[in-house]
């Protein structure tokens, strides 16, 4: 079928989908995807918001009769593709297709670990909220077909029970598990092997590329094509997979699982229980020695005591693996624990191997987060490895996102994923930015380094918020600026708020977004988590304020190492690395405003460097073609006219 007919005003999609609109950009993208699928080519496509890129790659995928893997950035997007988009387009095109949804193993109930958790709860107790949830999970385990924990709506993704009853690559027993034939991960993999279209996420795809898990089969060898949506996230996720981390949580889980398996042993293994306690004590000693008050310390800053503490943990893990070797043969659980102990010990050895780190051009650091302490080892540049992994699979590879190009150039993205000889195309959004938007650059702000800067951002935003009656995202490049801005805004608005104000951290992201949409006139302050993957249509969001150009934090160890590497080869790290990354992040933030043909609004970019620095032009030229407002009066008139035309009452104080 011709794509002009398929996507045309009288085509099957228009007949089947209410509100479907024909877009020339969508047709052109579909043709490019079709050609790449037929020829097994590499293709990079930037498709602006509203292009309809999802259908532009799904229609050719279904039309090709090829076996296709579609990888997305998040589980939310996976669910949307599987439950909504694929059934919709398959029905419209009259092409029945076998579709499988495959998530990481941590999303599936592990029956073996559920039994372990129940026995441990009975034997020695555990946190009350975990113990209380176990009977509910056991009841659900009897009726679920998929074992997908998303089915248990009453328990959030963050509930502490899930690590007890799901597996990781490290603690999975694989084919030796007594529950192997009933394993939900195995069943999900088998369904995926038999499907025409498999929907995964980037983490899972890279695990298949890099890890090739034993006992669960490989997805990629049987695929004719791989389509990477939200491809701008792919290089950073690849870096994490081609490096590794050892976390306090990993070692704590190892010790906890050891205690649970020992409860099942009729003859306890001498010294193992004591080693579990020793590991927990050594972990506390390491955390105290690292002294991570500031959140992160690079290897060069580690005192000698840190290396000694890591060596002690490594020695305990080696000793544990040795003790388990003789006694574990009859217990798959103990076999897995022996392997896990040896794997973590090997990673700690790599962390301490300074000579190897120099030869492989990697960076190492320790970090503290709400999940605990972690030690990281990451290659500075993964492009050669990632490019080789892609080249090893002679299938079509299609990368698409709303933000891949800097200006009209894709060289930054191509360089980061090691892609050579790819076809590339950029399609502007079909939305009428000239009619729907204004770009406002406030004047007379200090340099972003000024102590007064965040207050000036709020002062610049307040009259815009008054004109819009709220209905705004205020996006910040740091948590410090976010907290300061929230305090200033609430103080200046006074005790009787003219509109609801929500601040990132006051609740889960999805909960805050739900409240924001339902309020219709709220203001939400957020950092990076709200810059992308957030979709608010309609007049509830008519203003996006961005405090600064989103340059990556200069103390990020991987970025710092990349900058040093570019400098050593005589390149310009600011324009090769820092500016392109910031441009793509800014495009994501600006992209929150217009999500529908009827949307309208104002983007307020506060950073004066857009006017005063030569590189400001690179940022502005990469944004959609928005008319620029030269003064606040234009912004106020635009908002009041548009909101009044939509019959929206202004809820801000006059």
N, C-alpha and C positions, 0 to 999 in steps of 0.2 A: 504494500500500500504506500502511495506517495505521502510524504509527511505534510505537504501543504493541504492535502485532502484530509488526512488524519486529524490535524490540528485546526482545520478550517472552520468557518462559521456553520457549515452544514455537515461537518464530519462526525464520526462516532463519539468523540469526546464531548463536542458541543451538544449532541443529542442526549447524552447520558448524564452530564454533570451540570446542575443548575449554576448559572453565573459564569460558566466557562467563557473566556475571551480569547480570541485569536491574537497571537503575538508573533510578529515576524522574527524576533530574537529567539523565541522558543523553537520555531520551525528550523531556523538556521542551525541552532545547537543540536537539535535532533539529527539533522543530516550529517553533521560532523561526527557525532557519536556512532551513528550507523556505519559510516565509512571506517572508523577506527575498529569497530567490532568485526566488520567483514575482513579487514586486512590485518588484524592483529597488531594495530599500531599503538603508539603512546600518544596521548592527547591531554592537553591542559586547557581547561576552560574556566575563565572567570565570567560568571553570570550574575549581573546585578539583581538586587532585590526586585521581585515581581516578574522576573523572566520566566519563571515556571521551570527551573532547572530539574526538579525532581521528575516531572513527567517527561522532560526533554531527554533524560537518560533512561527512564524506565520503559517508555514506549519502544525505542529501538532495541532494548534488551529483550523485551517480550517478543518483539517482531523477528528477532534474529534466530530463534530456536536454539540458542547457545546456552551453555551452563554458565551462569554469572554469579559472582560474589559481589554484593553491595555492602560497602563498609561505611559506617557513619561515625560522627564524633561522640555521640552519647547514647545511653540506653533509651532515653526519651525519644530521640529521633529514630532509633531502631523500632520501637513500639509503633511510632507513627507510620513508618514505612510498611511494617508488617500488617498492622491491624486496619489501616485506613487507605494509604496510597496504592499499594499493590493490588488489593482486592478491587478497588475502584477502577483502576485503569485496565485490569485484566477483564473485568466484566464489560467495560465500555468497548474494548477492542474485540470481545468475543474470543479471547484466547485463554482457555483454562491452563493454569500453570501450577506446578507443585512448588510451594514456597515454604522455606524453613526459617525459623528465627533461632539464632544461636547466640547465647550470651556466655560470658566468662563463668567458670565453675562456681565462683562465689555467689552467683545468683540462683543456684540450685540447691535444694535440700540434699544433704548427704545422710543416708539412712544409718551408715556405720557410725558417723560422728554424733548423730542423734542418740543412738544407743549408749555411746560413751558418755555423753553429757548426762543422760538419765542415771547411769550408774554412779557417776561422780557426784551428782546432786544427792543421791541416796546415801553415799558413803561418807562424804565429808562436808556437804553443804556448799553453797555458792551464793552469789548475789541474789537477793530475793526476787528482783524483777526478771532475772534470767530463769530462776527455778519456776516462777509462776507461769512463764510463757511456754515452758516445755510441754505440759499436757495439751495445750491448744495446738502446738505444732505437731505433736504425735497424732492428734485427732485429724488434723488436716492431711497428714502424710498418708492416711488410709483412703482418702478420696481423690487426691490430686493425680492428674495424669502426667503433667509436665514437671512438677516439683519446682516450678519457678516461684521464688519467694515473693514476687510482686503480687501473687494471688492473695496473700495474707494482708488484706488492706488495713487491718487494725494495728499492725506493727509497722513502724516506719523503717526505712532503709537503714537508719542509724541505730536501731534497737540493739542493745548489747547481746541479745541472744543469738544473733545471726552468726558471729564467728564461732560459736560453739557447735552449730549444726550444719555448717557448710564447710566445704573443703577448699584447700589451696593446692597449687601444683606441688608444693613441698610436702604436704601431709596426706595427699591422696594415695591410697594403696594400689590403685590401678587394677590390673587384671587379677591380682592376688586377693582382692577384697571379697569377702563372702557375700557381699551385696552386689557384686559386679553386674549380674544379669538384671538386677532391678534398679541399677544406677541411673538416675535422671540425666546426668551428664552424658553417659554412654548412649542413652536413648536419643537425646537431642542431637548428638553427633551422627548417629545412624540416620536419623531423619534428614539431616543436612546432606549427608552423602548421597541420598536418593532424590534430592530436590533439584529443580531447575534453577531457582533463584534462592540464594542463601543470604540472609541479612545478618551481618555481624557488626561489631564496632572495631575501631582502630586497634585497641589493645588486643583483642582476640585475633585479629588478622596478623598483627605483628608477632604474637605468640606462635601462630602457625608458621609464619615465615622464619622465625628465629629459633624457636625452641623445639619444634617437631616432637610433641609430647608422645612418649611411647604408650602403646596400648589404646590410643584413641584415634588413630588414623590421621591422615593429612587431608586438608580441604583443597589446597591449592593445586596439586597435580591434576585433579579432575576438572579444573575450571578453565573455561575458554576465555573468560574476561574477568577483570577486577575493576570495579568502579568505586573510587574513593570520593565520597561526598564530605563536605567540611574539610577539604584537603589542607587548608591552612594549618590545621592542628597536627597534621601527620608527622612533620619533621621532629617536633619536640617530643612527641610520644615515642618515636623511633629512638631518639637519644636515650630515653629511659630504659628501653628494652635492650639496647646494645651496650648499656652499662649495667650496674646492679646496685642494690642497697642492702645493708644489713641493719635491721631495726631492733630496738629493744622489744617491740611487740613480737617479732619472729622468735626471739630467744625465750621470751616469757611463754609463748604458745608451745614451744618445744618442751619446756620444763613442765608445763601443765599437762600436755598430752602424754608425756612420759609417766607422770603420776597416774593418769587415767589408765594407761595400758598396764602399768604394774598392778593395779587393782584387779585386773583380769587374770594375772599370772598366779598359778597355784604355788609356784616356788619363786619368791621374789629374787631378783638378780642382785647379788651382793654389790653394794656401793652405788647403785644407780639412783636410789632415792636421795642419798646424800649429795651426789653430783648435781641433781636438779636444784637442790637448795643452794649449793655452791655457786651455780650459774646465776641464780637470782641475786645472790650477794655480790658477786663479781660485777654484774650489770649495774647495780646501785653504785658500786665503787667507781666504775667507769664514768657514769653520769656525773658523779660528784667531781671527778678529776677534770672532766671536760669543761665544767662550769659554763654551761651554755645560757648564761643570763641574757645575752644579746641575740639568741636564736640560732646563730651559725658561726662556726669557726673552721677556717680552711686548714689544710694539713700543715702548712708552714707555721701556723700559730699553735700547734699542739705541743704541750710540754712533754718531756721524756716520759713522765708518769702515764700519759695516755697510751703510748706505745706499749708500755709494760702491762697496763690493764687489759689491752686488746690481746696481747700475747697470752695472758693468763686465761682469758675466756677461750681463746683458740685451743690452748692445751687441754682445758676441761672438756671441750667438745670432741677433741681427738680421743681422749681417754674414754668418754662416753661411747663413742663409736666402737672403740676396741672392746669394751665390756659387753656391748650389745651383739658384737659379731658372733661370739660363740653361742649365745643363748637365744638368738632371734630367729633361727631357721624355722621353727614351728609356729611363729606368730607374724603374720603379715604386718601388723601394727608396729611391732618392734623392728622388723626389717625396714619399714619406712622411716622410723625414728633414727635408725643407724645411718641411713642415707642422708636424712636431713642434717644430722649432726656433722657428717663429713662434708656436706655441701657448704654449710655456713662456715666451718673451719677453713675450707679452701678459699672462700671469699675473703675472710679476714686475712688470710695469708697474702692474697692479691693486694689488699688495701695497704699492707705493710711493705710490699715489694716496691721500693722507690725506683730501682733501676728499670723494672718493667713498665712502671707508670710513665717514665720519661720516653721510653722506646715506643709506647703505644699512644703517646700524646693524649693523656687523660688528666682529669682533675679530680681531686678527692677532698671531701669536707664532712664535717659533722653538723647536724641540724636538730633543733628542738621544735616540735609542733605539738598540737593538742593530742596527737596520737602517741607521743613519746619521742625518744631519741632515735636518730638514724645516722648511719655512716654511708656515704655515697661515693661511688666510683663511676665516672661518666666520661666517655670519649669526647674529646673537644670537637671533632668533626666526624660525623657518621656518614657523610655523603658517599664515600667509596663503598663502605659496607652495604648501605641501603641500596645504592645503585646496582651492586652485584647481586643482591637478593632479588631485586626486580627483574634484572636481566636473566636470572636463572629460570624464570618461568616465562616460557614463550607464548604468553597470552596477551590479549589487549589490556592495556592499563589506561584508565581514564581518571584524571584528577579534576575535581570541580569544586568551586566555592564562590561565594560572593566577594571574597577578598584574597586574591593571589598575586595581582599585578601591582607594581609601583609605577604609576603613570600607565604607560602601555607596555612596560617591560616585565617579563616573567623570569629574568635571569636570576634574581635572588632566590625564588622558589626552586628553580631548576638546579641551582648550585647546591641547595640544602639537601635535596633528595638524590643527588647524583644522577640526574636524568639527562641523557644526551640524545639529540636528534628528535625531540618530541615536537609534534604540531601544537600550536597554541592559538587561542582565540579569546577575544574579550568582547562581551556583549553588555552594553549599557543597560541600565534599568529602563523598562518601558514607561515607568511612572513619569508624570509631567512635573519635574522638579521646578521648572521655571514658574509654574502656576501654583504648585502645592507648598513650596517651601521658601524660607529666607535663611540666609547664613549671616549671623550677627557677630561681629568681632568688636567687643567693647574696647574703648580707648582708655588711656591714662591709668593702666594697671602697672604696678611695679614688676620687676623681674620675678619669675616664679620662686627664686631663692629667698625673697624678702620675707621677713617674719610677719609682715602685714598682708601677704598675698592672699591667703585663704579668706580672710575677712573681706578683702576687696572683691573676690569672686562672688561671695554671698551678696555683697552690696550691689554688684552688677546684675545678679540674678533676680533680686527681690522685685524690682519694678516689672520685669518680664513675667514673674510668677503672679504679680498682682493683675497684670493684663490678661493672663491666661486663666486666672482663678485656680491656680495649682496646676494639675495635669502635667506633671513634669518628672523627668529623671534628672538627678544631679549626679554625674559620674566623676569619680576621683581616681587618681593614679596611685594613691597610697592609703592605707588604713589610718595613718596618723592624720592626714588631711581630712579624711572622711569624718573621724571623730571630732576634730576641731570644727569643721563646717557644721556638723549637726548641732553642736553646742551653740555656735554663733547664730544659726538660723532660728533655733527654738527660742533663744533669748530675745532676738529682734522681733519675732512674731508675737511674743507675749503669751500669757497664760491661756487666753481664749484663741485657739488656733483657727485661722480662717479656712483651713482645709486639713485633712489628715496628713500627718508626716510620718513616714516609715523609714527606718534606718537599718541597713544591713547589719545582721547580728542580733536584731531583736527577735528573730524567728527564722525558720528554714526559708530558703529562697522561694520555693513554690508557694508557701503560705503567704509570704509578703506580696508576691505577685498577684495571688488571688484577691487579697484585700485591696491591692492597688486597683485592679480592674473593677472590682465591685463598687469601690468608693466613687469612681468616675471623676474625681477632682483632687486626687491625692498627689503628694510629692514624695518621691522615694530617693534616698541617698544611698549609693552603692559604689563598690570598687569593681575589680576585674570580673567578678562573677556575673555582673549585670551588663557588661560591655558586649557580650555575644550570647546567642542561643536564647534570647528573650524576645517574645513576640506579643506586643500589645497593639491591637488594632482599634481604630476609632478615636474619638475626641478625648478619651481618657488619658492619652499621651499626645500632647501637642507641643511640648518643649523638651529639648535635650540640652543640658548644660554640661560642658566638659571643662574641667579645671585646667589641665595642662596637656601638652603633647605627651603621649604615653611611651616615653622612652623607658626601656627596661631598667630595673634597679641596677645601678652601676656596681654594687657589691655582689651581684650574682656570680658565683664562682665559675660557672660554665661560660657565661657571657664574657667575663673578664679574661678567661683563658683564650676564647676565640679572638677577642680584640688583640691580645698579645701575639697570637699566631699570625693574624693578618698584618700586624705591624712588622713582625720579623721578616715576612716575605716582601715587605715594601709596599703593601697595600694601604688603603685608607679605611680603617675600621669604622669610622663614623658613618661614611657614606655607603660602605659595603654591607655593614651589619646593623648598626644602631638605627639609622634613618629608615631603611626598608622595613624593619620589624615594627617600628613606631607608626609608620604609614599604614601598615596592614591593621594594626590595633585600632588606630583612629578611625579607619573605614568601618570597622566592626561597630564601634561606639556610635558613630553618626548613623549607621544603618538601623539603629533601633527606632528612629523616628517614623519613617514611611514604610508601612508594611502592607498597604492596600491602596487601590486606585483612588479611594475617597479620603484617604488620610491627608492631613496637612499639618504644618507646624514650623517651628523655628529651632535651628541649631545655634547654640551660643558657644563659641570657642573663645575661651578667655585668655589663652596664652599669647602674650604680646610678641613672642618670637616669630609668630606667623607673619608679622609685618616687618620686624626689625632684623631678622636673619635671612641670609640668602636661601637657606634650605626651606624656609617657610613656603616658598613657591612649590616645592616638590609635594608637600602635604596638600596644599590647596588644589593643585592640578590633579591630584589623585581622587578627590571627592566628587560626588555627583554634581552636575551643573546647576548649583543653587544660586539664585540672585543674592547679592550681598546688600545688606542694609547698612547705610552709612551712619544712622543715628537711631537712638532709642525710640523716637516718635514713630518711625516707620514700622518698627517691630510691634509697638502697642497698637497702631492702626490696623496692621495686618491681622493680629490675633483677634482683636475685638470684631473686626468685620467678618472673619471666617467663623468664629464661634457664634456670633449673632446670626449669621446666615444658616448655621446648622441648628438654630434654636436652643443653643446651650446657654443656660443661665450661668453667669459668672458668680462663683462662690467666694471669691476673695473680698476683703474689705475694700471699699472705695477709697 
